Amino acid sequence: MSDPKSASPAARPEQYVLTVSCPDKQGIVHAVSSYLFMTGCNIEDSQQFGDHETGLFFMRVHFSAEPPVTLEKLRASFAAIGDTFQMDWQIHRADERMRIILMVSKFGHCLNDLLFRARIGALPVEIAAVVSNHTDFAELVGSYDIPFHHIPVTKDTKEAAEAQLLELVRAEGVELVVLARYMQVLSDALCKELSGRIINIHHSFLPSFKGAKPYHQAHVRGVKLIGATAHYVTADLDEGPIIEQEVERVGHEVTPDGLVAIGRDVECQALARAVKWHSEHRVLLNGSRTVVFA
């Protein structure tokens, strides 16, 4: 009789995430759930949304499966269903950390926040590199043992700098670029090349208070809400599809420096949530908007 203590523990099933967007029609949920059942998979969580305005259907399914099921087999066998329903679909391992690049200029609060969250496991990402047009945060990034790339940008070197960034993205297998207060306007060509793969953060006063010192401008106008918006980057400056927003109410007694401090906090919160949700494949593009299965 075998000793139960010596028996090897059962292997934990692999966890996967399937995301789907397609024209809305009858039978999509049935087709997906039937496929997973017939493939020997177990649905652990499922979310869906049909947009009556755009006529599109969105779905995110977290499921598990044991060998001999593999990611490669799932992708190969699901393709027929994807073709039938004209789906834009993806299947990922749920525990796979997304490789990202952080970009920063001279304001480091979002960079510092994301570095720490990634270090403690609060973000399902692997930071492949940090890119900056200044050297201010080289030491901070080095303390996390993450490569720091100084890529200066001037009017004359902008095209070469963006080419260097794209080369780094490809070489490192990066799936997401995060503008953690990177204060350079990206070219239309770069925005198109990385469409749906760049997230930016800005204060939510736009377009009311553009230019320098927006919080000081807001103080003069007596604003009562401080906000921040995390969104995908498009060629239309600061007008890409919104992923997350955060606000905090402020009183008349708050100074301009106080508004700046509150602004830093809400920017960090909104950006961190946007990066987390994107990395967990919870955000699907819906034209100029997003569907977020948070």
LOMAR-934714 format. One record per residue (C-alpha): residue number from 0; residue in three letters; chain; y, z, x. Coordinates in steps of 0.5 Angstrom, whole numbers, plus 2048, in hexadecimal, padded with zeros to 3 digits. Example, Ala and Ser with C-alpha at 12.3 -4.5 7.8 and 13.67 -1.06 7.14 Angstrom:
<recs>
<rec k="0" r="Ala" c="A" py="7F7" pz="810" px="819"/>
<rec k="1" r="Ser" c="A" py="7FE" pz="80E" px="81B"/>
</recs>
This chain:
<recs>
<rec k="0" r="Met" c="A" py="800" pz="800" px="800"/>
<rec k="1" r="Ser" c="A" py="807" pz="7FE" px="803"/>
<rec k="2" r="Asp" c="A" py="80C" pz="803" px="805"/>
<rec k="3" r="Pro" c="A" py="812" pz="802" px="800"/>
<rec k="4" r="Lys" c="A" py="817" pz="805" px="805"/>
<rec k="5" r="Ser" c="A" py="814" pz="7FF" px="80A"/>
<rec k="6" r="Ala" c="A" py="816" pz="7FA" px="805"/>
<rec k="7" r="Ser" c="A" py="81C" pz="7F5" px="807"/>
<rec k="8" r="Pro" c="A" py="821" pz="7F6" px="802"/>
<rec k="9" r="Ala" c="A" py="822" pz="7F0" px="7FD"/>
<rec k="10" r="Ala" c="A" py="827" pz="7EB" px="7FF"/>
<rec k="11" r="Arg" c="A" py="82E" pz="7EB" px="7FB"/>
<rec k="12" r="Pro" c="A" py="82F" pz="7E5" px="7F7"/>
<rec k="13" r="Glu" c="A" py="834" pz="7E0" px="7FA"/>
<rec k="14" r="Gln" c="A" py="83B" pz="7E0" px="7F6"/>
<rec k="15" r="Tyr" c="A" py="83E" pz="7DA" px="7F4"/>
<rec k="16" r="Val" c="A" py="845" pz="7D8" px="7F1"/>
<rec k="17" r="Leu" c="A" py="845" pz="7D1" px="7ED"/>
<rec k="18" r="Thr" c="A" py="84C" pz="7CE" px="7EB"/>
<rec k="19" r="Val" c="A" py="84D" pz="7C9" px="7E6"/>
<rec k="20" r="Ser" c="A" py="853" pz="7C5" px="7E3"/>
<rec k="21" r="Cys" c="A" py="852" pz="7BF" px="7DF"/>
<rec k="22" r="Pro" c="A" py="854" pz="7BC" px="7D8"/>
<rec k="23" r="Asp" c="A" py="852" pz="7C0" px="7D2"/>
<rec k="24" r="Lys" c="A" py="84C" pz="7BE" px="7CE"/>
<rec k="25" r="Gln" c="A" py="846" pz="7C1" px="7CA"/>
<rec k="26" r="Gly" c="A" py="840" pz="7C3" px="7CF"/>
<rec k="27" r="Ile" c="A" py="843" pz="7C5" px="7D5"/>
<rec k="28" r="Val" c="A" py="842" pz="7CD" px="7D5"/>
<rec k="29" r="His" c="A" py="83B" pz="7CB" px="7D2"/>
<rec k="30" r="Ala" c="A" py="83A" pz="7C6" px="7D8"/>
<rec k="31" r="Val" c="A" py="83C" pz="7CB" px="7DD"/>
<rec k="32" r="Ser" c="A" py="838" pz="7D1" px="7DB"/>
<rec k="33" r="Ser" c="A" py="832" pz="7CD" px="7DA"/>
<rec k="34" r="Tyr" c="A" py="832" pz="7CA" px="7E1"/>
<rec k="35" r="Leu" c="A" py="833" pz="7D1" px="7E4"/>
<rec k="36" r="Phe" c="A" py="82D" pz="7D3" px="7DF"/>
<rec k="37" r="Met" c="A" py="828" pz="7CD" px="7E1"/>
<rec k="38" r="Thr" c="A" py="82A" pz="7CE" px="7E8"/>
<rec k="39" r="Gly" c="A" py="828" pz="7D6" px="7E9"/>
<rec k="40" r="Cys" c="A" py="82F" pz="7D8" px="7E9"/>
<rec k="41" r="Asn" c="A" py="832" pz="7DF" px="7E6"/>
<rec k="42" r="Ile" c="A" py="839" pz="7DE" px="7E3"/>
<rec k="43" r="Glu" c="A" py="83C" pz="7E5" px="7E5"/>
<rec k="44" r="Asp" c="A" py="843" pz="7E3" px="7E2"/>
<rec k="45" r="Ser" c="A" py="846" pz="7DD" px="7DF"/>
<rec k="46" r="Gln" c="A" py="84E" pz="7DC" px="7DD"/>
<rec k="47" r="Gln" c="A" py="850" pz="7D5" px="7D9"/>
<rec k="48" r="Phe" c="A" py="857" pz="7D2" px="7D6"/>
<rec k="49" r="Gly" c="A" py="858" pz="7CC" px="7D2"/>
<rec k="50" r="Asp" c="A" py="85F" pz="7CA" px="7D2"/>
<rec k="51" r="His" c="A" py="861" pz="7C6" px="7CC"/>
<rec k="52" r="Glu" c="A" py="867" pz="7C4" px="7CF"/>
<rec k="53" r="Thr" c="A" py="864" pz="7C0" px="7D5"/>
<rec k="54" r="Gly" c="A" py="85D" pz="7BF" px="7D2"/>
<rec k="55" r="Leu" c="A" py="85A" pz="7C2" px="7D8"/>
<rec k="56" r="Phe" c="A" py="855" pz="7C7" px="7D8"/>
<rec k="57" r="Phe" c="A" py="854" pz="7CC" px="7DE"/>
<rec k="58" r="Met" c="A" py="84E" pz="7D1" px="7E0"/>
<rec k="59" r="Arg" c="A" py="84C" pz="7D6" px="7E5"/>
<rec k="60" r="Val" c="A" py="845" pz="7D8" px="7E6"/>
<rec k="61" r="His" c="A" py="843" pz="7DE" px="7EA"/>
<rec k="62" r="Phe" c="A" py="83B" pz="7DD" px="7EB"/>
<rec k="63" r="Ser" c="A" py="835" pz="7DF" px="7EF"/>
<rec k="64" r="Ala" c="A" py="82F" pz="7DC" px="7F2"/>
<rec k="65" r="Glu" c="A" py="829" pz="7DD" px="7F6"/>
<rec k="66" r="Pro" c="A" py="825" pz="7D9" px="7FB"/>
<rec k="67" r="Pro" c="A" py="823" pz="7D3" px="7FB"/>
<rec k="68" r="Val" c="A" py="82A" pz="7D2" px="7F8"/>
<rec k="69" r="Thr" c="A" py="830" pz="7D0" px="7FD"/>
<rec k="70" r="Leu" c="A" py="837" pz="7CE" px="7FD"/>
<rec k="71" r="Glu" c="A" py="835" pz="7C7" px="7FF"/>
<rec k="72" r="Lys" c="A" py="830" pz="7C6" px="7F9"/>
<rec k="73" r="Leu" c="A" py="835" pz="7C9" px="7F4"/>
<rec k="74" r="Arg" c="A" py="83A" pz="7C4" px="7F6"/>
<rec k="75" r="Ala" c="A" py="835" pz="7BE" px="7F6"/>
<rec k="76" r="Ser" c="A" py="832" pz="7C0" px="7EF"/>
<rec k="77" r="Phe" c="A" py="839" pz="7C1" px="7EC"/>
<rec k="78" r="Ala" c="A" py="83C" pz="7BB" px="7ED"/>
<rec k="79" r="Ala" c="A" py="838" pz="7B7" px="7E7"/>
<rec k="80" r="Ile" c="A" py="83C" pz="7BC" px="7E3"/>
<rec k="81" r="Gly" c="A" py="842" pz="7BC" px="7E6"/>
<rec k="82" r="Asp" c="A" py="842" pz="7B4" px="7E5"/>
<rec k="83" r="Thr" c="A" py="840" pz="7B4" px="7DE"/>
<rec k="84" r="Phe" c="A" py="846" pz="7B9" px="7DC"/>
<rec k="85" r="Gln" c="A" py="84B" pz="7B6" px="7E1"/>
<rec k="86" r="Met" c="A" py="84C" pz="7BC" px="7E5"/>
<rec k="87" r="Asp" c="A" py="850" pz="7BF" px="7EB"/>
<rec k="88" r="Trp" c="A" py="84B" pz="7C4" px="7ED"/>
<rec k="89" r="Gln" c="A" py="849" pz="7C8" px="7F3"/>
<rec k="90" r="Ile" c="A" py="843" pz="7CD" px="7F5"/>
<rec k="91" r="His" c="A" py="845" pz="7D2" px="7FA"/>
<rec k="92" r="Arg" c="A" py="841" pz="7D8" px="7FD"/>
<rec k="93" r="Ala" c="A" py="845" pz="7DE" px="7FA"/>
<rec k="94" r="Asp" c="A" py="844" pz="7E3" px="800"/>
<rec k="95" r="Glu" c="A" py="847" pz="7DD" px="805"/>
<rec k="96" r="Arg" c="A" py="84E" pz="7DF" px="807"/>
<rec k="97" r="Met" c="A" py="853" pz="7D9" px="807"/>
<rec k="98" r="Arg" c="A" py="856" pz="7D7" px="80E"/>
<rec k="99" r="Ile" c="A" py="85E" pz="7D7" px="80D"/>
<rec k="100" r="Ile" c="A" py="864" pz="7D6" px="811"/>
<rec k="101" r="Leu" c="A" py="86A" pz="7DB" px="811"/>
<rec k="102" r="Met" c="A" py="871" pz="7D8" px="812"/>
<rec k="103" r="Val" c="A" py="877" pz="7DC" px="813"/>
<rec k="104" r="Ser" c="A" py="87E" pz="7DC" px="816"/>
<rec k="105" r="Lys" c="A" py="882" pz="7E2" px="817"/>
<rec k="106" r="Phe" c="A" py="881" pz="7E7" px="811"/>
<rec k="107" r="Gly" c="A" py="87A" pz="7EA" px="812"/>
<rec k="108" r="His" c="A" py="878" pz="7EE" px="80C"/>
<rec k="109" r="Cys" c="A" py="874" pz="7E9" px="809"/>
<rec k="110" r="Leu" c="A" py="870" pz="7E8" px="80F"/>
<rec k="111" r="Asn" c="A" py="86F" pz="7EF" px="811"/>
<rec k="112" r="Asp" c="A" py="86D" pz="7F0" px="80A"/>
<rec k="113" r="Leu" c="A" py="868" pz="7EB" px="80A"/>
<rec k="114" r="Leu" c="A" py="865" pz="7EC" px="811"/>
<rec k="115" r="Phe" c="A" py="864" pz="7F3" px="80F"/>
<rec k="116" r="Arg" c="A" py="860" pz="7F2" px="808"/>
<rec k="117" r="Ala" c="A" py="85C" pz="7ED" px="80C"/>
<rec k="118" r="Arg" c="A" py="85A" pz="7F2" px="811"/>
<rec k="119" r="Ile" c="A" py="858" pz="7F7" px="80C"/>
<rec k="120" r="Gly" c="A" py="854" pz="7F2" px="808"/>
<rec k="121" r="Ala" c="A" py="859" pz="7F2" px="802"/>
<rec k="122" r="Leu" c="A" py="85A" pz="7EA" px="803"/>
<rec k="123" r="Pro" c="A" py="853" pz="7E6" px="803"/>
<rec k="124" r="Val" c="A" py="856" pz="7E2" px="809"/>
<rec k="125" r="Glu" c="A" py="856" pz="7E0" px="810"/>
<rec k="126" r="Ile" c="A" py="85C" pz="7DF" px="813"/>
<rec k="127" r="Ala" c="A" py="85B" pz="7DA" px="818"/>
<rec k="128" r="Ala" c="A" py="862" pz="7DA" px="81B"/>
<rec k="129" r="Val" c="A" py="869" pz="7DB" px="81A"/>
<rec k="130" r="Val" c="A" py="86F" pz="7D6" px="81B"/>
<rec k="131" r="Ser" c="A" py="876" pz="7D7" px="81C"/>
<rec k="132" r="Asn" c="A" py="87C" pz="7D4" px="81E"/>
<rec k="133" r="His" c="A" py="87E" pz="7DA" px="822"/>
<rec k="134" r="Thr" c="A" py="87B" pz="7DF" px="826"/>
<rec k="135" r="Asp" c="A" py="87D" pz="7E5" px="823"/>
<rec k="136" r="Phe" c="A" py="876" pz="7E7" px="820"/>
<rec k="137" r="Ala" c="A" py="872" pz="7E5" px="826"/>
<rec k="138" r="Glu" c="A" py="870" pz="7EC" px="828"/>
<rec k="139" r="Leu" c="A" py="86F" pz="7EE" px="821"/>
<rec k="140" r="Val" c="A" py="86A" pz="7E9" px="820"/>
<rec k="141" r="Gly" c="A" py="867" pz="7EA" px="827"/>
<rec k="142" r="Ser" c="A" py="865" pz="7F1" px="825"/>
<rec k="143" r="Tyr" c="A" py="861" pz="7EE" px="81F"/>
<rec k="144" r="Asp" c="A" py="85D" pz="7EA" px="824"/>
<rec k="145" r="Ile" c="A" py="85F" pz="7E4" px="821"/>
<rec k="146" r="Pro" c="A" py="862" pz="7DD" px="824"/>
<rec k="147" r="Phe" c="A" py="869" pz="7DC" px="824"/>
<rec k="148" r="His" c="A" py="86C" pz="7D5" px="824"/>
<rec k="149" r="His" c="A" py="874" pz="7D5" px="826"/>
<rec k="150" r="Ile" c="A" py="876" pz="7CE" px="823"/>
<rec k="151" r="Pro" c="A" py="87D" pz="7CD" px="823"/>
<rec k="152" r="Val" c="A" py="881" pz="7C9" px="81E"/>
<rec k="153" r="Thr" c="A" py="887" pz="7C5" px="81F"/>
<rec k="154" r="Lys" c="A" py="88A" pz="7BF" px="81B"/>
<rec k="155" r="Asp" c="A" py="887" pz="7BA" px="821"/>
<rec k="156" r="Thr" c="A" py="880" pz="7BE" px="822"/>
<rec k="157" r="Lys" c="A" py="87F" pz="7BF" px="81A"/>
<rec k="158" r="Glu" c="A" py="87A" pz="7B9" px="81A"/>
<rec k="159" r="Ala" c="A" py="876" pz="7BB" px="820"/>
<rec k="160" r="Ala" c="A" py="876" pz="7C2" px="81E"/>
<rec k="161" r="Glu" c="A" py="873" pz="7C1" px="817"/>
<rec k="162" r="Ala" c="A" py="86E" pz="7BC" px="81B"/>
<rec k="163" r="Gln" c="A" py="86C" pz="7C2" px="81F"/>
<rec k="164" r="Leu" c="A" py="86B" pz="7C6" px="819"/>
<rec k="165" r="Leu" c="A" py="866" pz="7C1" px="816"/>
<rec k="166" r="Glu" c="A" py="862" pz="7C1" px="81C"/>
<rec k="167" r="Leu" c="A" py="861" pz="7C8" px="81C"/>
<rec k="168" r="Val" c="A" py="85F" pz="7C8" px="815"/>
<rec k="169" r="Arg" c="A" py="85A" pz="7C3" px="816"/>
<rec k="170" r="Ala" c="A" py="857" pz="7C6" px="81D"/>
<rec k="171" r="Glu" c="A" py="857" pz="7CD" px="81A"/>
<rec k="172" r="Gly" c="A" py="854" pz="7CB" px="813"/>
<rec k="173" r="Val" c="A" py="859" pz="7CE" px="80F"/>
<rec k="174" r="Glu" c="A" py="859" pz="7CE" px="808"/>
<rec k="175" r="Leu" c="A" py="860" pz="7D1" px="806"/>
<rec k="176" r="Val" c="A" py="867" pz="7D2" px="80A"/>
<rec k="177" r="Val" c="A" py="86B" pz="7D8" px="807"/>
<rec k="178" r="Leu" c="A" py="872" pz="7D7" px="808"/>
<rec k="179" r="Ala" c="A" py="874" pz="7DF" px="80A"/>
<rec k="180" r="Arg" c="A" py="87B" pz="7DE" px="80A"/>
<rec k="181" r="Tyr" c="A" py="87B" pz="7D8" px="80E"/>
<rec k="182" r="Met" c="A" py="882" pz="7D5" px="80D"/>
<rec k="183" r="Gln" c="A" py="881" pz="7CE" px="80F"/>
<rec k="184" r="Val" c="A" py="881" pz="7C8" px="809"/>
<rec k="185" r="Leu" c="A" py="87B" pz="7C4" px="80A"/>
<rec k="186" r="Ser" c="A" py="87B" pz="7BD" px="80A"/>
<rec k="187" r="Asp" c="A" py="878" pz="7B9" px="804"/>
<rec k="188" r="Ala" c="A" py="873" pz="7B6" px="808"/>
<rec k="189" r="Leu" c="A" py="870" pz="7BD" px="80A"/>
<rec k="190" r="Cys" c="A" py="871" pz="7C0" px="803"/>
<rec k="191" r="Lys" c="A" py="86D" pz="7BA" px="800"/>
<rec k="192" r="Glu" c="A" py="867" pz="7BA" px="806"/>
<rec k="193" r="Leu" c="A" py="866" pz="7C2" px="804"/>
<rec k="194" r="Ser" c="A" py="867" pz="7C1" px="7FD"/>
<rec k="195" r="Gly" c="A" py="864" pz="7C7" px="7F9"/>
<rec k="196" r="Arg" c="A" py="863" pz="7CB" px="800"/>
<rec k="197" r="Ile" c="A" py="86A" pz="7CE" px="802"/>
<rec k="198" r="Ile" c="A" py="86D" pz="7D4" px="7FE"/>
<rec k="199" r="Asn" c="A" py="874" pz="7D6" px="7FF"/>
<rec k="200" r="Ile" c="A" py="878" pz="7DD" px="7FD"/>
<rec k="201" r="His" c="A" py="87F" pz="7DD" px="7FB"/>
<rec k="202" r="His" c="A" py="884" pz="7E2" px="7F7"/>
<rec k="203" r="Ser" c="A" py="884" pz="7E0" px="7F0"/>
<rec k="204" r="Phe" c="A" py="88B" pz="7DF" px="7F0"/>
<rec k="205" r="Leu" c="A" py="88B" pz="7D8" px="7F1"/>
<rec k="206" r="Pro" c="A" py="88E" pz="7D4" px="7EF"/>
<rec k="207" r="Ser" c="A" py="894" pz="7D9" px="7ED"/>
<rec k="208" r="Phe" c="A" py="895" pz="7DC" px="7F4"/>
<rec k="209" r="Lys" c="A" py="893" pz="7D6" px="7FA"/>
<rec k="210" r="Gly" c="A" py="895" pz="7D7" px="801"/>
<rec k="211" r="Ala" c="A" py="896" pz="7DD" px="805"/>
<rec k="212" r="Lys" c="A" py="896" pz="7E4" px="803"/>
<rec k="213" r="Pro" c="A" py="893" pz="7E3" px="7FC"/>
<rec k="214" r="Tyr" c="A" py="892" pz="7EA" px="7FB"/>
<rec k="215" r="His" c="A" py="89A" pz="7EB" px="7FD"/>
<rec k="216" r="Gln" c="A" py="89C" pz="7E6" px="7F8"/>
<rec k="217" r="Ala" c="A" py="897" pz="7E9" px="7F2"/>
<rec k="218" r="His" c="A" py="89B" pz="7F0" px="7F4"/>
<rec k="219" r="Val" c="A" py="8A2" pz="7ED" px="7F2"/>
<rec k="220" r="Arg" c="A" py="89F" pz="7EA" px="7EC"/>
<rec k="221" r="Gly" c="A" py="89C" pz="7F1" px="7EA"/>
<rec k="222" r="Val" c="A" py="895" pz="7EE" px="7E9"/>
<rec k="223" r="Lys" c="A" py="890" pz="7F3" px="7E5"/>
<rec k="224" r="Leu" c="A" py="889" pz="7F0" px="7E8"/>
<rec k="225" r="Ile" c="A" py="887" pz="7EF" px="7EF"/>
<rec k="226" r="Gly" c="A" py="881" pz="7E9" px="7EF"/>
<rec k="227" r="Ala" c="A" py="87D" pz="7E5" px="7F3"/>
<rec k="228" r="Thr" c="A" py="879" pz="7DF" px="7F2"/>
<rec k="229" r="Ala" c="A" py="873" pz="7DC" px="7F6"/>
<rec k="230" r="His" c="A" py="871" pz="7D5" px="7F4"/>
<rec k="231" r="Tyr" c="A" py="86E" pz="7CF" px="7F7"/>
<rec k="232" r="Val" c="A" py="873" pz="7CA" px="7FC"/>
<rec k="233" r="Thr" c="A" py="875" pz="7C4" px="7F9"/>
<rec k="234" r="Ala" c="A" py="87A" pz="7BF" px="7FB"/>
<rec k="235" r="Asp" c="A" py="87F" pz="7C2" px="7F6"/>
<rec k="236" r="Leu" c="A" py="881" pz="7C8" px="7FA"/>
<rec k="237" r="Asp" c="A" py="87F" pz="7CE" px="7F7"/>
<rec k="238" r="Glu" c="A" py="87D" pz="7CB" px="7F0"/>
<rec k="239" r="Gly" c="A" py="875" pz="7CA" px="7F2"/>
<rec k="240" r="Pro" c="A" py="870" pz="7CD" px="7ED"/>
<rec k="241" r="Ile" c="A" py="871" pz="7D5" px="7EC"/>
<rec k="242" r="Ile" c="A" py="86B" pz="7D9" px="7EE"/>
<rec k="243" r="Glu" c="A" py="86E" pz="7E0" px="7ED"/>
<rec k="244" r="Gln" c="A" py="874" pz="7E4" px="7EC"/>
<rec k="245" r="Glu" c="A" py="877" pz="7EB" px="7ED"/>
<rec k="246" r="Val" c="A" py="87D" pz="7EF" px="7EA"/>
<rec k="247" r="Glu" c="A" py="880" pz="7F6" px="7EB"/>
<rec k="248" r="Arg" c="A" py="886" pz="7F8" px="7E7"/>
<rec k="249" r="Val" c="A" py="88C" pz="7FB" px="7EB"/>
<rec k="250" r="Gly" c="A" py="892" pz="7FF" px="7E9"/>
<rec k="251" r="His" c="A" py="899" pz="7FE" px="7EA"/>
<rec k="252" r="Glu" c="A" py="899" pz="803" px="7F0"/>
<rec k="253" r="Val" c="A" py="894" pz="7FF" px="7F4"/>
<rec k="254" r="Thr" c="A" py="898" pz="7FD" px="7FA"/>
<rec k="255" r="Pro" c="A" py="897" pz="7F6" px="7FD"/>
<rec k="256" r="Asp" c="A" py="893" pz="7F8" px="803"/>
<rec k="257" r="Gly" c="A" py="88F" pz="7FC" px="7FD"/>
<rec k="258" r="Leu" c="A" py="88E" pz="7F5" px="7FA"/>
<rec k="259" r="Val" c="A" py="88B" pz="7F2" px="800"/>
<rec k="260" r="Ala" c="A" py="886" pz="7F8" px="801"/>
<rec k="261" r="Ile" c="A" py="884" pz="7F7" px="7FA"/>
<rec k="262" r="Gly" c="A" py="883" pz="7F0" px="7FB"/>
<rec k="263" r="Arg" c="A" py="87F" pz="7F0" px="801"/>
<rec k="264" r="Asp" c="A" py="87A" pz="7F4" px="7FD"/>
<rec k="265" r="Val" c="A" py="87A" pz="7F0" px="7F7"/>
<rec k="266" r="Glu" c="A" py="879" pz="7EA" px="7FC"/>
<rec k="267" r="Cys" c="A" py="873" pz="7ED" px="7FF"/>
<rec k="268" r="Gln" c="A" py="870" pz="7EF" px="7F9"/>
<rec k="269" r="Ala" c="A" py="870" pz="7E8" px="7F5"/>
<rec k="270" r="Leu" c="A" py="86E" pz="7E4" px="7FC"/>
<rec k="271" r="Ala" c="A" py="868" pz="7E8" px="7FD"/>
<rec k="272" r="Arg" c="A" py="866" pz="7E8" px="7F6"/>
<rec k="273" r="Ala" c="A" py="867" pz="7E0" px="7F6"/>
<rec k="274" r="Val" c="A" py="863" pz="7E0" px="7FD"/>
<rec k="275" r="Lys" c="A" py="85D" pz="7E4" px="7FA"/>
<rec k="276" r="Trp" c="A" py="85C" pz="7E0" px="7F4"/>
<rec k="277" r="His" c="A" py="85D" pz="7D9" px="7F7"/>
<rec k="278" r="Ser" c="A" py="858" pz="7DC" px="7FC"/>
<rec k="279" r="Glu" c="A" py="853" pz="7DE" px="7F7"/>
<rec k="280" r="His" c="A" py="853" pz="7D7" px="7F4"/>
<rec k="281" r="Arg" c="A" py="857" pz="7DA" px="7ED"/>
<rec k="282" r="Val" c="A" py="85D" pz="7D5" px="7ED"/>
<rec k="283" r="Leu" c="A" py="85C" pz="7CE" px="7EA"/>
<rec k="284" r="Leu" c="A" py="862" pz="7C9" px="7EA"/>
<rec k="285" r="Asn" c="A" py="864" pz="7C7" px="7E3"/>
<rec k="286" r="Gly" c="A" py="869" pz="7C2" px="7E4"/>
<rec k="287" r="Ser" c="A" py="870" pz="7C5" px="7E6"/>
<rec k="288" r="Arg" c="A" py="86D" pz="7CC" px="7E4"/>
<rec k="289" r="Thr" c="A" py="866" pz="7D0" px="7E6"/>
<rec k="290" r="Val" c="A" py="861" pz="7D3" px="7E3"/>
<rec k="291" r="Val" c="A" py="85F" pz="7DA" px="7E6"/>
<rec k="292" r="Phe" c="A" py="859" pz="7DE" px="7E4"/>
<rec k="293" r="Ala" c="A" py="85B" pz="7E4" px="7E7"/>
</recs>
